């Protein structure tokens, strides 16, 4: 069974699959903050970072790639182990927002490639993606860290 193998692998590092989910999501949210910050610098909105150029663009691309990778075990856990649930408002919000996350991700990736779109399209897609990830973190990882336990 795939979920048993996943659980065995995850619990070799973390105390539970929920702990792994909370920490992977936390890593993804922190990388999303790097994404927003570097994007703001690329668009000339922040002056305290180094000049726009290859270093900022590379940091932006790689933080996005790694953030995406951090979401994959979370996605697997949510879809295969927990599933769509609505027992209370927090879990319902989390389930609903979670269903949109990868759709917005795909839209953002497509927008990056399409230079014919208006200039506001890419920042809007990026901020929407970061916002959804933030809501997911608030409705899951923050809850876990404050209600269940703060630890691995």
N, C-alpha and C positions, 0 to 999 in steps of 0.2 A: 504494500500500500504506500502510495506516494506521500500521503500526509504523515504516516508513521516515520518514514525515512526522514522527512523534513523535520519532524519533532526531535528525532534522535540527533540529527546534525546540529540543530539550533540549541538544544539543551546541553550540548557539550561545551558551549561558550556562555550561554545565558541561563538564568534560573528557570525561565519558562518561555514559551513561544510569544506570550504577550509582552514580556520584557524585551525580547528581540525586536518585535514589531515597534515598540515604543522607542527604542534606541535607533533603529534604522530610520524611522520617520523623523526623529530629532536630527539625525545627520542630514537627511534630505532637506529639512526646513532651514538648517544653517547654511547649506549650500545654496538654497533658494535666495537667502539673504545676500550671499556673494553674487548671485546672478543679478538681482535687482540693483545692487551697488555698482557692479561693473557695467551693467547696461546704462545706468544713469551717467556714468563717466563717459561711456562711448557716445552717448547723446549730448555730452557737454554740460550736463546738469550738476556735476560735482567737480570741484576744483582741487580738493585736498588729495586726490589720488594722482598717481603719475600721469603724464600726458597720454592722450589717446594713442594707441598704437598696438603693436603686436603683443606685448605682454598683457595688456588689459583684455584684448580680444581672446587670447589663449586662455587666460584665467576664466573668462566668461564661458567659453566653449567647454572646457574641461569640468568646471563646476557643475554645469548643466548635465553633462554626460554622467558624472559620478552621482549626482542627485537622482537622476533617472534610475541608475543601477541600485541605489539605496531603496527606491520605492518598490522594486520587483519582489523582494521577499515579503514586504508588507502587503502588496497586492495579492500574492499567492496565499498568504495566511487569511486575509479577509475573504477572498473568494472561495477557497477550498475548505477552510476550517470553520469560519464564522458565518459566511453567507450574508445575504441582505436581511437585516432585522429592523424591527420598529417597536421594541418593548417600551421605550421611553423617548423623550424628545432628543436627548443627546445622541443616542444610538441611531435614531431615525435620521437626524441631520447628518451624521457621519456617513450612513449608508447612502443617502441621496447625493451628497456632495461627492462621495467616492465614486459613484457611477459616472460622474462627469469628468473626473480628473484626466483620464487618458484620452478622452475625446478632445479636450482642450489642448492637451500635449500634442496630439497629432495635428490639430489646427495650427498651433504655433510653429511646428516644424515645417508645415506646408507654407505658412506665411513667410518664414525666413527665406524660403527658396523663390518666392514669387515677388519679384521686384516691381511688378505693375500695380500693386496694391497701394492705397494711400499711406502716407508716412505714419499715421496714428495706429495702423493695424497691428504692427509688430509690438509696440509697447503695450497696447491694450491686451493683446493675447498673452504677453509675458506677465503682466501684472495680474491678469485673471488667473493664470496658472499658479503664480506664487500665492495669490489670495486663497484659492481653493486648497492648496497644500497647507496653508496656515490654518484654515478652518478645520481641516482634517486632523492636524496636529493638536489643536486646542480641544477638539472633541474626542481625542483618543489618548495621545501620549501625555498631555498635561493631566488629564483625568487619571491615567495610570500612575504617574509620578506622585500625584497628590492624594490619591485614594488607596491605591494598592501598595506600592512601595517605590522608593527611589533607589534603584540599584540595578545591577546586572542580573 
